[in-house]
Amino acid sequence: MDVCWSCVIVLGIAVYVFTQLLRFVFGDADLTLLWAEKFGSTPESKLRGKVVWITGASSGIGEELAYQFSALGARLVLSARRENELERIDVLINNGGRTQRSLFIDTDVDVYEALMELNYLGTISVTKQVLPHMMRRGSGIIATVSSVVGFVGAPLATGYSASKHAVQGFFKCLRTELTDYPNITISTICPGPVISSIVHNAFTEQLEKPVSTSSDQTHKMSTERCVHLILVGLANHVKEMWIAQQPFLLFCYLWQYVPTLAWYFTNILGKKRVQNFKAGLDADSGYFSKPKNKNT
Ligand SMILES: NC(=O)c1ccc[n+]([C@@H]2O[C@H](COP(=O)([O-])OP(=O)(O)OC[C@H]3O[C@@H](n4cnc5c(N)ncnc54)[C@H](O)[C@@H]3O)[C@@H](O)[C@H]2O)c1
């Protein structure tokens, strides 16, 4: 039997392209970021030796950023108010922040003020300290850890989501004011659920009231993987990064391109989330694992 080699080659290429596409679509980050990971610059080649200021580096994503940057030989600034320290900063990571676990109807306005103060105004004020020095030098990276709820909606996080939407809007506009500075990168990072202390530290209905339920983290992305993708994005000057496992990543695409469908699914899952919350269970239990009670 004659073998049609050109058909075999074309078929092989088609299978390869198809599997790569599947990997992209079902991967754990948006296409631009996955492309950068596969074909772009490595963090080692672009970020080694940089002076990096990370806010909120004591736990979770910030702590892991500190480890991975220092493994690259970066010099870390853990706090900076002195003018000469600000002048040295090559990369600012606005990472510090807190989330929320409460229904709007039960939540004090103080909680909304605190969320905006920390997640939005805090971010702007640190950025305002650093940007003039980067503009004088003509280069630098300002990256801000937003969230997928910076552009989608979900119950129990009205104030948190609003603060992250504000962050996204702010940086989208700031980027357009810096077109004369092509070597200054403004990057917003939108993670889905990532293992950290974020739910434990969340705001609730009242300012000082702690979260009473434990949070199941088994369905979340590892902190190491999330931070690795952040570094890849920074090394390749990616402006907006979506970093999330499935099905969260799929939700991001739905919200961006098919919002009517996104509303449909969000309402179904959101209803369950509110029911869990009202029953005193981990809000996300029932999607990924057996329901957890208050004390497990
Ligand atoms: N973990 C996730 O699932 C997730 C998802 C999307 C976005 N994020 C964002 O990632 C960032 C880091 O959160 P994380 O998940 O590592 O949580 P985390 O609670 O482990 O870490 C938060 C960090 O912010 C600091 N911080 C909190 N309040 C502060 C304050 N008033 N002043 C200064 N620093 C303060 C904490 O000390 C800590 O270092 C946050 O901006 C959060 O909104 C996290």
PDBQT file of the ligand as one rigid body, heavy atoms in Angstrom, charges set to zero:
ROOT
HETATM    1  N1  LIG A 301      -5.498  33.767  46.933  1.00  0.00    +0.000 N 
HETATM    2  C1  LIG A 301      -6.438  34.011  46.054  1.00  0.00    +0.000 C 
HETATM    3  O1  LIG A 301      -7.283  33.153  45.800  1.00  0.00    +0.000 OA
HETATM    4  C2  LIG A 301      -6.474  35.332  45.333  1.00  0.00    +0.000 A 
HETATM    5  C3  LIG A 301      -7.252  35.416  44.169  1.00  0.00    +0.000 A 
HETATM    6  C4  LIG A 301      -7.296  36.633  43.490  1.00  0.00    +0.000 A 
HETATM    7  C5  LIG A 301      -6.581  37.700  43.944  1.00  0.00    +0.000 A 
HETATM    8  N2  LIG A 301      -5.834  37.606  45.080  1.00  0.00    +0.000 N 
HETATM    9  C6  LIG A 301      -5.094  38.787  45.523  1.00  0.00    +0.000 C 
HETATM   10  O2  LIG A 301      -3.763  38.416  45.819  1.00  0.00    +0.000 OA
HETATM   11  C7  LIG A 301      -3.215  39.368  46.724  1.00  0.00    +0.000 C 
HETATM   12  C8  LIG A 301      -2.482  38.603  47.819  1.00  0.00    +0.000 C 
HETATM   13  O3  LIG A 301      -3.415  37.863  48.574  1.00  0.00    +0.000 OA
HETATM   14  P1  LIG A 301      -3.131  36.383  49.124  1.00  0.00    +0.000 P 
HETATM   15  O4  LIG A 301      -4.071  35.490  48.438  1.00  0.00    +0.000 OA
HETATM   16  O5  LIG A 301      -1.691  36.080  49.056  1.00  0.00    +0.000 OA
HETATM   17  O6  LIG A 301      -3.650  36.521  50.624  1.00  0.00    +0.000 OA
HETATM   18  P2  LIG A 301      -2.887  36.530  52.017  1.00  0.00    +0.000 P 
HETATM   19  O7  LIG A 301      -3.918  36.901  53.018  1.00  0.00    +0.000 OA
HETATM   20  O8  LIG A 301      -2.141  35.259  52.199  1.00  0.00    +0.000 OA
HETATM   21  O9  LIG A 301      -1.816  37.708  51.861  1.00  0.00    +0.000 OA
HETATM   22  C9  LIG A 301      -2.226  39.061  51.865  1.00  0.00    +0.000 C 
HETATM   23  C10 LIG A 301      -1.045  39.964  52.151  1.00  0.00    +0.000 C 
HETATM   24  O10 LIG A 301      -1.551  41.308  52.230  1.00  0.00    +0.000 OA
HETATM   25  C11 LIG A 301      -1.095  41.902  53.443  1.00  0.00    +0.000 C 
HETATM   26  N3  LIG A 301      -2.057  42.852  53.990  1.00  0.00    +0.000 N 
HETATM   27  C12 LIG A 301      -3.314  42.617  54.401  1.00  0.00    +0.000 A 
HETATM   28  N4  LIG A 301      -3.839  43.735  54.939  1.00  0.00    +0.000 NA
HETATM   29  C13 LIG A 301      -2.893  44.688  54.855  1.00  0.00    +0.000 A 
HETATM   30  C14 LIG A 301      -2.836  46.062  55.223  1.00  0.00    +0.000 A 
HETATM   31  N5  LIG A 301      -3.880  46.680  55.810  1.00  0.00    +0.000 N 
HETATM   32  N6  LIG A 301      -1.718  46.754  54.981  1.00  0.00    +0.000 NA
HETATM   33  C15 LIG A 301      -0.646  46.142  54.404  1.00  0.00    +0.000 A 
HETATM   34  N7  LIG A 301      -0.638  44.853  54.004  1.00  0.00    +0.000 NA
HETATM   35  C16 LIG A 301      -1.749  44.136  54.244  1.00  0.00    +0.000 A 
HETATM   36  C17 LIG A 301      -0.933  40.729  54.414  1.00  0.00    +0.000 C 
HETATM   37  O11 LIG A 301      -0.051  41.059  55.487  1.00  0.00    +0.000 OA
HETATM   38  C18 LIG A 301      -0.393  39.643  53.501  1.00  0.00    +0.000 C 
HETATM   39  O12 LIG A 301       1.020  39.761  53.389  1.00  0.00    +0.000 OA
HETATM   40  C19 LIG A 301      -4.392  40.212  47.231  1.00  0.00    +0.000 C 
HETATM   41  O13 LIG A 301      -4.365  41.472  46.583  1.00  0.00    +0.000 OA
HETATM   42  C20 LIG A 301      -5.602  39.419  46.799  1.00  0.00    +0.000 C 
HETATM   43  O14 LIG A 301      -6.717  40.239  46.583  1.00  0.00    +0.000 OA
HETATM   44  C21 LIG A 301      -5.761  36.428  45.777  1.00  0.00    +0.000 A 
ENDROOT
TORSDOF 0
